[in-house]
Amino acid sequence: MTGIEFTSIGKTAARARVGSDVAQVGPWTLIAGQQPIDLDDERVPVPDGIEGQTRKILSNLDVILKAIGRTKDQVVSVRVYLVDFPRLYERMNSAYVGFFGGARLPARTCVGVSHLTRGALVEMEFVVYRADS
């Protein structure tokens, strides 16, 4: 298909064999299934605790956005997948709040799940919009 660009941040990473980190379609960018992993070395263990894992995902988001010429101000939607939702929701929020700035917050959905790969407690996906495309 023309007009669609797929990008993998870690081209040699195992995850690059099954899907792209980013799909860009016109002004829309989809950043799928971001887990609290080291983007350069998937063998590095995920951080301990929901707060550390949330911060790692958001740090990875900054790296990915920079690599594709986007900014966090262009993030319009976030979907959060959370293991043990009742116990971890507020703690995840404490690490999430402030990342995007108080006045401009993306729409957000949080979904409880039973399991994530690598024993992660949280996974996120993002929708980004670039008005000048």
Secondary structure, DSSP 8 states (H G I E B T S, - for coil): -TTEEEE-SSTTSGGGGT--SEEEETTEEEEEEE-S--SS-TTS---SHHHHHHHHHHHHHHHHHHHTT--GGGEEEEEEEEETHHHHHHHHHHHHTTSS-SS---EEEEEEES--GGG-SEEEEEEEE-TT-
